[in-house]
């Protein structure tokens, strides 16, 4: 199988695994939001941000080093497995001990047991890291899609069941743990780790060096990605943080899955193409354009219907989340470029440059969030709209010679998706307000959503039919 066909097939299979579970996940998330109060989501946001950062440290880029390595021997696998167990268990112990200090910093003493329970993610993680990386290295995306499906469904069903029984914020913390356990079971059924771990790290010294650079890059990326919540957790009330978190969660539901798909497929595919000396630019531009044609209209369409979407789905008590969600939806398509840039540089072995790029984000975005925090949830959302364009321009300029991809190339690839999505979103928002106050929110949504989809599809088919045909072909699951 060629790398180009492997990329397309990988997109189809990973997308199938994630998107087939997405509907159930969305329904579960909506139910939980209707059940819980803003304070619950504020506490859950703090726990999620902490565990996301610690997980990056514990994983240490070991999965990425397995995928990128030119040769992979049994001694290296045993060494990487041992290092993974050592780092993860050590980080879990430190997180449990540090929980009181963390809750003091965030002024949330009620979160101490939530943080300690979240440390179980670190215990489960090393049991899946290496076998999953081998699946991705071999481009076995069909197995990856099955794993993604089972993980997503398990987490969603567990979260909903716990919320149903009145577990409150514990449902948001425990549900993902159930999903992580299901992931470990599925991965070890499909690609069992048959080699015993070794604490002799010398066979994998080169891989650990590469993994360290990847981990630093990912840690920096996660810190600036979570810095909004970390800063808000210190300065905002838990209710205000919950309102911002819910707006961000609703906006991120589609984009987080899409960015995960893009990263999981792009990184191993680019690594393989780079090993074989193939040209990367055509694949990059095509992937950027196709994802923009899906993500930009989805997010901007959500922004257009947000005033009626939030009140209908999760209730009027979340009304303060409308404007933050709209602003974040406008900015989040830019994260796609950032994720693509990161995956490509790592796949090309340019981990050092990726570290510099993410360190730029660590400096730039928290400064924007600190400036926006005095203005509450809306100020934090506006910080994304200001910080992301600046970050992408700086990082694309730095990497242009390595990737053979300029800012102009990226803008040209995005121009039509952005223009068509803008027309659709503006028309939908105008129609929504023009329908008058007599309609219920549900009825208004039932009219707006089909009209928006129909308008966008007509524009796409009329103005860029080749890309429309390509998107249709990606929907055909196959080899």
C-alpha positions in Angstrom: 0.0 0.0 0.0 1.4 3.4 -0.9 1.7 6.1 1.7 -0.8 8.3 0.0 -3.4 5.5 -0.1 -2.4 4.6 3.5 -3.1 8.2 4.5 -6.6 8.2 2.9 -7.4 4.7 4.3 -6.1 5.7 7.7 -8.3 8.8 7.7 -11.3 6.7 6.8 -10.7 4.0 9.5 -9.7 6.3 12.4 -12.6 8.7 11.5 -15.0 5.7 11.4 -13.9 4.6 14.9 -14.2 8.0 16.4 -17.2 9.4 14.6 -19.3 6.3 15.0 -19.0 6.7 18.7 -19.5 10.5 18.6 -23.2 10.6 18.4 -23.6 8.5 21.7 -20.8 10.6 23.2 -22.6 13.9 22.4 -25.9 12.6 23.7 -24.2 11.6 26.9 -22.4 14.9 27.3 -25.6 16.8 26.8 -27.4 14.7 29.4 -24.7 15.2 31.9 -24.6 19.0 31.3 -28.3 19.1 31.9 -27.9 17.2 35.2 -24.9 18.9 36.7 -24.4 22.5 37.7 -21.6 25.0 36.7 -19.7 24.4 39.9 -19.4 20.7 39.1 -17.9 21.5 35.7 -15.5 24.0 37.2 -14.1 21.3 39.5 -14.0 18.8 36.7 -12.1 21.2 34.5 -9.4 21.7 37.1 -8.9 17.9 37.4 -8.9 17.4 33.7 -6.3 20.1 33.1 -4.0 18.7 35.8 -4.2 15.1 34.6 -3.6 16.1 31.0 -0.3 17.7 31.9 0.9 14.9 34.1 0.0 12.3 31.5 2.3 14.0 29.0 5.2 13.8 31.5 4.5 10.2 32.4 4.2 9.0 28.7 7.5 10.8 27.9 7.0 10.6 24.2 7.6 6.9 24.2 4.8 6.0 21.8 6.0 8.6 19.3 9.6 7.3 19.5 8.3 3.7 18.7 6.4 5.0 15.6 9.3 7.2 14.4 12.2 4.7 14.9 13.8 3.4 11.7 14.4 -0.1 13.3 12.6 -1.6 16.2 14.1 -4.6 18.1 12.9 -6.7 21.0 15.5 -5.2 23.4 14.3 -1.7 22.6 10.6 -2.6 23.1 11.4 -4.2 26.5 13.4 -1.2 27.5 10.7 1.3 26.4 8.1 -0.7 28.2 10.0 -0.7 31.4 10.7 3.0 31.2 7.0 3.6 30.6 6.0 1.7 33.7 8.6 3.4 35.8 7.7 6.9 34.7 4.0 6.4 34.9 3.9 4.9 38.3 6.3 7.5 39.7 4.1 10.3 38.3 1.0 8.7 39.8 2.6 8.6 43.3 3.7 12.2 43.0 0.3 13.4 41.9 -1.4 11.7 44.9 1.1 13.3 47.3 0.8 16.7 45.6 -3.1 16.8 45.6 -3.4 19.0 48.8 -1.0 21.6 47.4 -2.8 21.7 44.0 -6.2 22.1 45.7 -4.8 24.9 47.8 -3.5 26.7 44.7 -6.9 26.5 42.9 -8.8 27.3 46.1 -10.8 24.1 45.7 -10.3 21.8 48.7 -13.3 19.7 47.6 -11.2 18.5 44.5 -8.5 16.6 46.5 -10.1 13.2 46.1 -11.0 13.9 42.5 -7.4 14.6 41.7 -6.2 11.5 43.5 -8.7 9.3 41.7 -7.6 10.8 38.4 -4.1 9.4 39.1 -5.4 6.0 38.1 -5.1 7.1 34.4 -1.3 7.0 35.0 -1.5 3.5 36.2 -3.4 2.3 33.2 -1.6 4.3 30.5 1.7 2.2 30.3 -0.3 -0.9 29.7 -1.5 0.4 26.3 1.3 2.8 25.2 3.6 0.4 23.4 1.2 -2.0 21.7 -0.9 1.0 20.5 2.2 2.7 19.1 3.1 -0.5 17.2 -0.4 -0.6 15.7 0.1 2.9 14.5 3.6 2.3 13.3 2.3 -0.5 11.1 -0.6 1.7 9.9 -3.1 -0.8 11.2 -5.8 1.8 11.4 -8.7 -0.7 11.3 -7.7 -2.0 14.7 -7.2 1.6 15.9 -10.8 2.4 14.8 -12.2 -0.5 16.9 -10.2 0.6 19.9 -11.4 4.2 19.6 -15.0 3.1 19.2 -15.0 0.8 22.3 -13.1 3.4 24.4 -15.5 6.2 23.5 -18.6 4.2 24.1 -17.4 2.8 27.4 -16.5 6.2 28.8 -19.8 7.8 27.6 -22.0 5.1 29.0 -20.2 5.0 32.3 -20.4 8.8 32.7 -24.2 8.9 31.9 -24.9 6.0 34.2 -23.1 7.6 37.1 -24.8 11.0 36.5 -28.2 9.1 36.4 -27.5 7.7 39.8 -26.6 11.1 41.2 -22.8 10.8 41.3 -22.4 14.5 40.4 -18.9 15.6 39.5 -17.6 12.1 40.1 -19.4 11.0 36.9 -17.2 13.3 34.8 -14.0 12.0 36.6 -14.9 8.2 36.7 -16.4 7.8 33.2 -13.0 8.5 31.4 -11.3 6.0 33.8 -13.7 3.3 32.6 -12.9 4.2 29.0 -9.2 4.0 29.7 -9.6 0.5 31.2 -11.6 -0.6 28.1 -8.8 0.8 26.0 -6.2 -1.2 27.7 -8.3 -4.4 27.3 -9.0 -3.8 23.6 -5.4 -2.9 22.7 -4.0 -5.9 24.4 -6.5 -8.2 22.7 -5.6 -6.8 19.3 -1.9 -6.3 19.8 -0.8 -7.9 23.0 2.5 -6.9 24.6 4.3 -10.3 24.7 7.7 -9.0 25.9 8.5 -8.5 29.5 9.6 -5.0 30.6 13.2 -4.2 31.3 14.7 -1.4 33.5 17.9 -1.5 31.4 17.3 1.7 29.4 20.5 1.6 27.3 19.0 -0.3 24.3 16.5 2.5 23.9 18.7 5.5 24.7 18.3 7.1 21.3 14.5 6.5 21.4 14.3 8.0 24.8 16.2 11.0 23.7 13.8 11.6 20.8 10.8 10.8 23.2 12.1 13.4 25.6 12.0 16.1 22.9 8.5 15.0 21.9 7.4 15.0 25.5 8.8 18.5 26.1 6.9 19.7 22.9 3.7 18.0 23.9 4.0 19.2 27.5 4.4 22.8 26.3 1.5 22.4 23.9 -0.7 20.9 26.6 0.3 23.7 29.1 -0.6 26.4 26.6 -3.7 24.5 25.6 -4.8 24.1 29.3 -3.5 27.4 30.5 -6.9 29.0 30.1 -8.4 26.7 32.6 -5.3 26.8 34.9 -5.5 30.6 35.0 -9.2 30.7 35.3 -9.2 28.1 38.0 -7.1 30.5 40.1 -8.9 33.8 39.3 -12.5 33.0 38.5 -15.3 31.5 40.6 -16.0 27.8 40.0 -19.4 28.7 38.5 -17.8 31.1 36.0 -15.1 28.5 35.2 -17.9 26.0 34.7 -19.7 28.2 32.2 -16.5 28.8 30.2 -15.7 25.1 30.4 -19.1 24.1 29.1 -18.9 26.6 26.2 -15.4 25.3 25.4 -16.5 21.7 25.7 -19.4 22.1 23.3 -17.1 23.8 20.8 -14.4 21.3 21.2 -16.6 18.2 20.9 -16.3 18.1 17.1 -12.8 19.7 16.8 -11.1 17.5 19.4 -12.1 14.3 17.6 -11.1 15.8 14.3 -7.7 16.9 15.6 -7.2 13.5 17.2 -7.9 11.8 13.9 -5.6 14.2 12.1 -2.8 13.7 14.6 -3.1 9.9 14.8 -3.1 9.4 11.0 -0.7 12.2 10.0 2.1 11.4 12.3 2.8 7.8 11.4 2.0 8.5 7.7 4.4 11.4 7.5 7.1 9.4 9.4 6.8 6.6 6.8 6.9 9.0 3.9 9.9 10.8 5.4 11.7 7.5 5.8 11.0 6.7 2.2 12.0 10.1 0.9 8.6 11.0 -0.6 7.4 14.6 -1.1 5.2 15.8 1.7 3.7 19.1 0.6 0.9 17.7 -1.6 -0.4 15.5 1.2 -0.2 18.3 3.7 -2.1 20.8 1.6 -4.8 18.2 0.7 -5.2 17.2 4.3 -5.4 20.8 5.4 -8.0 21.7 2.8 -10.2 18.7 3.3 -10.3 19.0 7.1 -11.1 22.8 6.7 -14.0 21.9 4.5 -15.4 19.8 7.4 -14.3 21.6 10.5 -14.8 25.3 9.6 -18.5 25.0 8.6 -19.2 22.7 11.5 -17.7 25.1 14.1 -19.0 28.3 12.5 -22.4 26.8 12.0 -22.4 25.9 15.7 -21.5 29.5 16.5 -24.4 30.7 14.4 -27.0 28.6 16.2 -25.4 28.7 19.7 -28.1 31.0 21.3 -30.8 28.5 20.6 -28.6 25.4 20.8 -27.5 25.9 24.4 -30.9 26.7 25.8 -32.5 23.8 24.0 -29.9 21.1 24.8 -28.6 21.9 28.3 -31.1 24.4 29.7 -31.4 28.2 30.3 -29.1 28.0 33.4 -26.2 27.8 30.9 -27.1 31.0 29.1 -23.8 32.7 30.1 -21.9 30.0 28.1 -23.4 31.2 24.8 -21.0 34.1 23.9 -17.8 32.2 25.0 -18.8 29.3 22.9 -19.5 31.5 19.8 -16.1 33.2 20.1 -14.2 29.9 20.7 -16.0 28.3 17.7 -14.7 31.1 15.5 -11.1 30.6 16.7 -10.8 26.8 16.9 -10.3 26.0 13.2 -6.9 27.6 13.6 -6.0 24.8 16.1 -6.1 22.4 13.1 -3.2 24.1 11.5 -1.2 24.0 14.8 -1.9 20.3 15.2 -1.0 19.6 11.6 2.3 21.5 11.9 3.2 19.6 15.2 2.4 16.2 13.7 4.4 16.8 10.5 7.5 18.2 12.3 7.5 15.2 14.7 7.0 12.8 11.8 10.0 14.3 10.0 12.1 13.9 13.1 12.3 17.7 13.7 11.4 17.4 17.4 13.7 20.2 18.3 11.9 22.7 16.1 8.6 21.5 17.4 9.8 22.2 20.9 10.6 25.8 19.9 7.2 26.2 18.3 5.4 24.9 21.4 7.5 27.0 23.7 6.3 30.0 21.7 2.8 29.0 22.6 3.7 28.6 26.2 4.7 32.2 26.4 2.2 33.8 24.0 -1.2 32.2 24.9 -1.0 32.4 28.7 -0.2 36.1 28.4 -3.4 36.4 26.3 -5.3 34.5 28.9 -4.0 36.6 31.8 -5.1 39.7 29.9 -8.5 38.2 29.3 -9.2 36.7 32.7 -10.4 40.0 34.3 -13.2 40.0 31.8 -14.5 36.6 32.8 -15.4 33.7 30.5 -15.8 36.0 27.5 -12.3 37.5 28.0 -10.8 34.0 28.1 -12.6 33.1 24.8 -11.4 36.3 23.1 -7.8 35.4 24.1 -8.0 32.4 21.8 -9.2 34.6 19.0 -6.2 36.9 19.4 -3.5 34.4 20.4 -4.0 31.6 17.9 -3.5 33.6 14.7 -0.3 35.2 16.1 1.1 31.8 17.2 0.4 30.1 13.8 2.0 32.9 11.8 5.2 32.8 13.9 5.5 29.0 13.9 4.7 28.5 10.2 7.3 31.2 9.3 9.9 29.3 11.4 9.1 25.9 9.8 8.6 27.0 6.2 12.0 25.8 4.9 11.7 22.4 6.6 8.1 21.7 5.6 8.2 23.5 2.2 4.9 25.1 3.3 4.5 28.8 3.5 1.9 31.0 5.2 0.7 31.9 1.7 0.2 28.1 0.8 -1.8 27.6 4.0 -4.0 30.7 3.4 -4.7 29.6 -0.2 -5.7 26.1 1.0 -8.0 27.6 3.6 -9.5 30.4 1.5 -12.4 28.6 -0.1 -13.5 26.7 3.0 -13.4 29.9 5.0 -15.3 31.9 2.5 -18.0 29.3 2.0 -18.4 28.7 5.7 -18.6 32.5 6.4 -21.4 32.9 4.0 -23.3 29.9 5.5 -22.8 31.1 9.1 -23.8 34.7 8.4 -26.9 33.6 6.5 -27.9 31.1 9.3 -27.5 33.7 12.1 -29.5 36.3 10.1 -32.2 33.8 9.4 -32.3 32.7 13.1 -32.9 36.2 14.3 -35.3 37.0 11.4 -37.7 34.1 12.3 -39.1 36.1 15.2 -39.6 35.5 18.9 -42.8 33.4 18.6 -40.9 30.2 17.6 -39.6 27.8 20.3 -35.9 27.2 20.3 -36.3 23.6 19.2 -38.5 24.6 16.2 -36.0 27.3 15.3 -33.1 24.9 15.4 -35.1 22.3 13.3 -35.4 24.9 10.6 -32.0 26.5 10.8 -29.8 23.3 10.8 -31.2 21.8 7.6 -31.1 25.2 5.9 -27.5 25.7 6.9 -26.4 22.2 5.7 -28.2 22.6 2.4 -26.8 26.0 1.7 -23.2 24.9 2.5 -23.5 21.7 0.3 -24.8 23.7 -2.6 -22.0 26.2 -2.3 -19.4 23.5 -2.0 -20.7 21.5 -4.9 -21.0 24.6 -7.1 -17.7 26.3 -6.3 -15.3 23.4 -5.5 -16.7 20.2 -6.9 -13.3 18.3 -7.0 -13.0 18.7 -3.2 -16.6 17.7 -2.7 -16.0 14.5 -4.7 -12.8 13.8 -2.7 -14.7 14.2 0.6 -17.4 11.8 -0.6 -14.7 9.2 -1.5 -13.3 9.5 2.0 -16.6 8.4 3.4 -16.3 5.0 1.7 -14.8 2.7 4.3 -12.5 0.3 2.6 -8.9 -0.7 2.2 
